[in-house]
C-alpha cells in the first residue's frame, strides 16, 4: 500500500496517539492499526468473523470511515480501556456522600479514557439550608471546582487530558454564578459549560417577563414562600419547587450572552427541544450531553461515534462533472452501523451502570466529516444554498441507510432491549422517517435507539490528512498547529486537505471561489448549515459558530435567538478575544473530547 499520509502532522498523530505497541507487538503501519480494529470488532460476530473483518477493514482503509479515537486506539489491544469517547454520569445526590460518590465515578471514567458530562442542577444553591441537618450549601459551582481539581490531578499522573461538560438549569438560583464562572482565568478549565434553556424561559425573554429562580422544596429547610410545580433534574414528574427569588428574564439572557461573547462560554442547550425530539422521549429525561454536545444522554449513557469522510467519495474533484458518490456512501454506512453496534459489545465499561444503560438502548452516533472540503472539491461555496442542498442530500441518504441497516440488524440479532414500538413510533424524529422505514420498525424493531450524530472529529480529521472537521467550514487554507508533547510543544505547518489537493493538481491556477474559510462566513451561514441538517440527525450536532472579533454585541444577541428559532438543539459560539485566544492556534485552553491531548500517548 502506498503511503497514506500526505501530511506530517497526520503521521505524527498516528505514531503518538493511535499506533499500538507494547513489549510483544507493535502496529507496523496504519494498515496494521486498521486490521487490528477490524479483527477486534468482528470477533463479537456470532459467525463469518473473517468476512466481517475484511468488510470492516475495507471501510477503514484509506480513511473512508473514521471511528472515534477511543475505538482506533483501544480495539484489539491489551489495554483495559473503554472504546467509548464520553459518558453522561448519574444524577448527583445532594449530600456529601452522594457528591463524592459521583466524583469517584467520574474519576474512574476519566481514568479509563472517557470524557464525562454532569448536570449540577440537583445541588442546592449557595447559602441555602438543608431540610435534614440544616447545613448551609456552598452551591454547585463550588463543587465543580472539586471535579476540576480531580481532572487536573489525573492529568498530572499521566492520564490523557480530561474533558467534562457541566450543565445547570436556567431556573437554578446559582445560574448567575455559573454564567460568570469562566471570566476568572483558570477557573473550571477542564469543563465546557452549557446552560439548560427551557421553552418557558425563551418565552419569558420574548415577553420581557420576570423569571423565577427555584429549587425543590423537599431539599430545603422548612420555610414559607411561593412554590411552583417543576419537573426538576432527576425527578420523574413535576415536584413542588420554592421560589427563592425573581430576576428579569431578559436581564439574565443578556448576562449569558455577554459572558459567551466575552469568554466563549457558556453555550446553551435548548433542553425542552432535546427531550421532545429524543427517540426515547417516553422513558428518559435528558439534562446533560457529552463534552462537545453532539450526544444528549440519560444518566450513564455513552457516545459510540464514527464519521464517514466525504472527501473519499468525491468523483472527478474540481472538475465540471464533480459529484458525490451517494451509493458508495450508503454502502460504507451499512458496514459502519454494524461496526459501531459491535463496539458496544467489544468495549469495556468503567462502571456497571454504564454497561447496563448502553446495552439497554444501544445508541450509536454515525456522522460525517470533511463536508466543507468535499463542497470545495465539488465547486460549492459553503455559505450558499446549493451547498446546503448537497449536505441535506448526503444526510438524508445517510439517515435512511442507517435506519434500514438497524432494522435489518434487529431482525438478525434482536432489537435494543427497551424497544417499545408504540411510543417509539410516535416520536417526532421517527414520524419524519419515510413510511417504509416506519413500517420496518413496526415489524422488526431497531437494533439501535439512535443512529446519527455529527461530532467535531478533531484529531481523527487531522489523522486523515487534515480534512475539514465535521460539518465545520474550512478553518484556514494553511496555518500552524501546536501539539503538546511530554517534552513541550511542537509546531506543525498544516494545510487543509482540499487546498493541498488543489495545489497538487493545479499548482499555478488561481484558487476557485468555492474555497471559503470560517472567518469569511457570516454567523448566519454557520447557523443555516446546522439548521438544514438538524432535522435529519436523531442525536445532535457539534458545531461552533465562528464570530469575528469586531462583531458588534447587538448583532451577536441575534445569533442565539436565531439558533432557537431555527430549531437547533444547542448553540456554541467562538469569538477570539484576550481570554480565549485564537481557536486551534493552541490546544492549551478549553476542553474538547476529540482534541489531540485527549488521545492516548
N, C-alpha and C positions, 0 to 999 in steps of 0.2 A: 504494500500500500504506500502511495506517495505520502510525503509529509503533510498531515492535515493542518499543521499550524502555519499560518501566514503572518502571525503577529507575535513578537517576543513575549508580550505580557500573557498571551494565551498559553504558551508553553510553560512559562513560569508558574502560572496558576495550576496547571495540571501537575507539574513536578512537586509543588509545595503543598497543594491542598487536596488533590484527588488521586494522586498516584499512591497505590498501596505498596508498602514494603515493610517487612519485618525480618527477623533473623533467618527465616526459612525461605521466603519467596518475595518477589517484587514484580510489579507490572513492568514489563519491558518497554511498552509504549502505550499510547492511549487506546489502541485497539485491544490490548490486554485488559485495560480497565473496562471497556465496553463489554468484552466477553465475560469478565468476572461478574459484572452486574447482571448480564443476561442469563447466565447459568444459575446464579443465586435465586433470581426471581422465577425462573422456570422450574426450579426444584420444588415449588409448592404445588405445581400442577399434579393432578391425580394420574395423568398419563401423557404420553407424547412429549416428555420433558425436553428431549433433544431437539425436536422440531420447534417447540416454542422458544427454546434458547436461540435458535437461528433466526426466528422471526423477531425476537426482541433485539438481537444484535443488529439486524438489518435496519431498524429504525434509529438505533443509537449511532450507528456508523455515519460518519461524515456530518455529525451534529444535526441530523434531521429532527430528532426528538431529544430534548434536554431535560432529563429528570432532575428533580430537586437535588440540591447539593448534598444533603444527608444520604440520599439514595446512592449517588455516584461515589461518595466517599466511603460508605459503610457496607453496602451489599457485597456479600461474598468474602468478607474479611473476618478475622478473629476478634475484632473489636466488639465489646459489649456496648453498642450504642444504638440509639433509635434511628430509624430511617426516615422519620417524620420531622419536618423542619420546625414546627411550632405547635404549641398546645394552648388552649384556654384552660385555666386552672379552676378548681372547685370554688364554690361560694365561700367567702371568708366569714366565719362566725365572729360576731362582735364580742370577743372575750380574749383574754391573754392566751389561754390555751388554744383557742381557735385561730388567732392571728399567727402564732408561732408554729402551729401545725401546718398552716398554709405556706408559711415561709419555708419550712422544711421540705414540703412537697415541691415548691418552686426550685429550691436548691438542688434536689435530686434530679429534676427535669433538666435544668440548665447544665448540670454536670454531665448528663447523658447526651448533650448536644442539641436539646430542643429549646427554642425560644418560648416565652410564656406571655399570656395575656391575663389580666386580672381586672375585675370590676371592684373598685374600692368603696362603692356606694353603701355597702352594708355596715360600714364602720361609722359609729356615732360622731357627730360634729364636735369640733373642739369646744371645750367649755361646758358640754352637757353632762349631766349626772345620770348614771345608770339606775334603772329601777331596782336591780338587785345589787346591794353593796354600796351604792352611792358614790362610786369612784368617778372622778372627773376625766372625761375623754380628752386626748390630745389631738384627735382628728385624723382623717385618712392620710393627709399629706405627710404628717409626721411619721407614720408607719411606712409610707412609701420610701422614705429615706433609709429605713432599715433594709428594705428589699434592695435598694440601690447599693448600699454598702456590702450586702451579701454578694451581689453581682460583681462588684469590684474585687472582692476577696477571691472569688472563684477565678477571675481573670488573672490575679496575681499568682495563683497556684498553677498556672499553665493551661487552664481551660480556654476554649475559644471565647471570643468576646460575647458577653451576654446581651440578648435583646429582649426587651419587655415592653408590653403595651399596658398602660394604666388608663382606665376609664372612670368617669364619675358622672352621675346624673345631673342634668341641668337644674333639677329642683333640690339638690342636696345643699344644706346650709353652708357647707365649706366650698361651694363652687368657685367663689371669687379667689380664694387662696389657691385652688387648683389651677385656675386660669393663669394666675400671675407667677406660678412656681418657676417657670423656665427663665424668667427675667434675671434671676440670680445666677451669674456664671458658675458652672459646675454643678448646679442643682439638678438632681434626678437625671443625670447624664446618660444612664443606661435605660431610660424609659422613653418611649414615644407616648404622648398624651393625647387623648381624644375625649371630648365632651359628648355624652349621650343626649342628643337633641330630640325632643318629642314633638309630635304634631301640635299638641296644645301650646307648647312654648312658641313655635313659629306663628301660630295664630295670635298669641298674646303680643308678639312683636309687631305683627301687622296691625293689631288694634291699638297699639300703644297702651297696653293694659299693665296693671300690677301683676307680679308673678310671685306665687307663694313658695318659700323655701321650707321644706318639711322633712320629717323623719318619723318612721314607725313608732307610734306611741308606746307600744308594749316594751320597747327597749329604753325608754326614757323614764326618769323619776316622775312620781305622781305630780300632776300639776293641772291647772286649768288652762283654758285657751281653745281656740278654734281647731277643729280636726276636719280632715278631708279624707276621702277614700282614694287610695292609690295602689296599683299593683307594683309593689316595690321589688327591687332586685332580689331574686332568690325566693320570692313568695309565689305560690301557685295561683293566688287570686288577690283581689284588692283587699287592703288592710287599712285600719284607721291610722292616719298619719297626723301628727301635731304640726300646726303651722308655727314655726319659730320666728319667722319674720317675713316681710314682703319687700320686694325690690321692683324697680322699673324693668319690665321685660326688655325694652329697647336699650336701656342703660346697660343691662347685663350682656346683651348681644353685642353692643358696641365695645364693651370691655373685652369680650372674647375676640372680636375681630381685630382690635388694636393689638392685642398680645400676639396673635398669629401674624399680623403684618410686621410687627417689630422683631419677633424672635422665632417665627415659623411654627409655633405651637401655642395652644393645642389645635389639633384638627377637630373635625366634627363627624359624628356618626348619626345618621338620621334613623334612630333606633326603632321607631314605630314602623317605618317602611321596611327595615331589615326583618322585623318579626312578621310583618304582614306577608312579605314575599318569601319567607322561609318555607321550603317544601315540607318541612316537619312542623308547620305552624301550630298544629293541633296537639303537640306533645312537648314542645320545647319553649323555653323563654331564653332569648339570647340577650346578653348585656355586655359582651366583650368580643374582641377579634384577636387574630394573631397580630404580631407587631407591625405588619405592613397593611393590614386591613382588608386583604382580599378574601379572607375566610372568616365570616362571623360564625361563632361556635358556641354550643352549650357548654356547661361545666364539664371539663375533662375531655372535650373534643380535640381533634388534631388535624393538621394540614398534611395532605399527601399530594404533592404538587409535581407537575411536569408541563413542559411547554413545547409546542411544535414550532420549529424555526422556519418561518415563512420564506426566508431568503433562499432556502434549498429547493423551493418549489416554483421559482420564477423561471419561465421558459423564455429564451431569447432576450435576456435583460438589456435594457436601454434601447432596444430596437423598436421600430414602428409596430411590430407584431408581438411585443412583450405581453405575457399573460401569466396568470397563476394557474397551476395545475390542481384544480379543486378535487378531481378524482384521486390524485395521489395523496393530497392532504387527508381526504376521507379514509383512504387505506391506512395511512400512518395512524390516524386517530383510532381506528378499530383496534389495532395492536396496542396502542398506548393506553387505552382504557383497561385492557386486560392486564397490562404490565402494572399499572398503578393499583388495580384491585389486588394483585398478588403482593404488592408491597405491604399491604395491611396485614397479611398473614406471615410474611417473612420478617417483619420488623420486631424488635424488642421494644418494650414499653417501660419507662421508668416507674410507673405506678400501675397497680392492677385496675384501678378505676378508669385509667386511660384506655387500657385494652378493652374493658367492658364497653365503654362508651363508643369507641371507634368501631368495634366489631358489630355493635348494635345497628349502626346506620351505614357503615362502610362508605362514608363520604370520600370523594376524591376531588381533585381540582385540576382538570386538564385545561390548558390555555394556549396562548400563542406568544411568540416573541419575534423580534425582527420586523414588526409591522412597518415602521417608518422606513427602514432600509428597503423592504420589498416594494413599498409605494414609490420610492425614488427610482428603483430599478424598473418599475412599470411606467414611469413618467408622470406620476400623480402627486402633486404637491399636497402635503399633509393636511393643510387647512381648508382644502376645497371639498365641495360636496361629492365630487367623483371619488375622492379618496375614502370618504366615509362610506359611500355606497359599496366600494370594493371590500372594505373591512366588514361591513354588515353581511355581504355575501359569504365571506370566509366564516364568520362566526355562526351564521345560520346553518351552513353545511356542517360545521364542527358540532354544533348543538344537536342537530338531528342525527348525525352519525354516532355521537357519544351515547345518546339515549337509546338508539336502536341496539347498539352493542351491549348496553347494560340490560336491556330486555332479553337479548339472546343469552347473556351470561346468567341471568336469573333462571331462564328455562333450563340451562345446563347445570348450574351449581346451586341454584336456590336464591330467592330474593333476600335483601337485607332483613335481619331478624325482626325489626319492629315495623316492617311494611304493613300498612293497612290501606287497601285500595280505595275505600270510600272517601275518607277525608283527604288522602294524598291527592286524589284526582281533582279535589275541589280547590287546591292551592292556586293562587293567581299565576304563578310561573307555569305550572303544569297545564293550566287552562289555555295558555298561549301556544302549547305544542300542537303540531299537526294532528289531525284526527286519527291517523293510522298509528301514531306513537301512543296516544292516549288509550286506544283500543288494545295495543300490545301490552301496555302497563296493566290494564284491567285484566287481561287474560293470563299474563305470565309474571307480573310483578317487575321489579327492578332489582338489580344487584346492588346498586348504589343510590342512596337517597339524594345526593347532589353529585354533579359531574363536572362542573365548569368553574374555573376561576382564572383571573388574569393577574399573575404575580409580577413583581418588579424584575425578577430574573437577573439580579445584579451581577453576581460572579459567574454564573453559567453562561450569560451572554458574552462576557469577556472571554471565557474559555472558548467559545465558538467564534473566535477571531473578531470580537467586539462588534457583534450585531447590535442594532438598536434594541433597547431594553423594553420588554413587554409591549404595550401599546404607546409608549412614550415617543415623542418626536426624536429625531436625531439630536443628541446632546450638542455635539460640535463635530466639525469635519476632522479636525485633529487638535490634540491637546495633550497636556501632561497629566499623568495619573500617578499619585503617590501611593505606595503599598507599604504597610507597616510589616517589618520583619523583626526577628529576635535581636538582630544586630543594629536595628534602627529602621529608617525609612529608605526605600528605593524608588526612584522616579523612572517611569517608562514614558516614552513617546508613543501615543496611541492615535491611530487613525480609525475613523468609522469604517465598518466593513464595506458598505456600498460605495463610499467615496474612494476607498483603496482599490476596489474592483474597477471603478470608472477610470481612475488614473492608470491602472494597469492596461486597460484595453483602449483608452483614449488619452494617451499621455499629453497631447498638445491641444486637445479640444477644450473649449470653454465649458464651464460647469453648467449642466442643464438647470432650468428653473425649479425642477422637482426637488432639488436638494435644499430643503428648508430646515433650519435648526430651531431648537426650542426657544432661543432668545428672540427669533424673528417672528414668532407667532403671538398673536394677542391671546389673553386668557380665554376669551370666548371660543377660540379654535380648540383649545385643550378640552374645555367643557363639552363642546359639541361632539368630539370623538368619544369621550367617555359616555355621554348620554346616548349616543347612537348604539353603543354596544351593550349597555347595562341590561336592557330588556331581554337579551339573549344569554345572559350569564346568571346561573342559579345561585352561585355564591356571591362574589363581589369582584370589584376591580381595584387594584392598587394603581393609583395614578397621581402624579404630582402636577399641580397646576403652576407652571412657572410664571412668576410675576417680576417684571422689570423693577430694578431698584428705584427708579424715579416714578413708578406708577403711583398716581395720587390715591390717597386713602379713601376719598369719597367714591372713586370708581371701584376700589378694592372691595368695598362693602357689598357691591352688587354681585361679586363673584360667588359668594356663599349663598346669597339669595337665589341666584340663578341655578346653582347646584341643586338646591331644594326643589325649585320649580321644574327643573328638567328631569326629576325622578332619580337622581343619584342616591346611592346608599350612604355615601360619605364624601368628604372633601378634604384634601390636604393641599396646601399651597407652600411654595418656597419663594421667598424674596431675599436676594443677597443683602446682607447688612453687616455691621461690625460684629455682632454677636454670633450670627450663624455662619458667617464666612461665605465661601462660594461652593455650591454643591458640586460634588465629585472632585474638586481640587484636592481634597484630602479626605481620608476616611476617619479622621481624628475626632470629628464631632458628630453628635446624633447617633442613633442606632438603627439598624436595618437587619432584618432576619436573613437577607440574602447578600450581605456585604462580604468583602474579602476576608475581613478579620474574623468573621463568624464561622468560617470553614476551617476544618482541622489542618494542622500542620503535619 
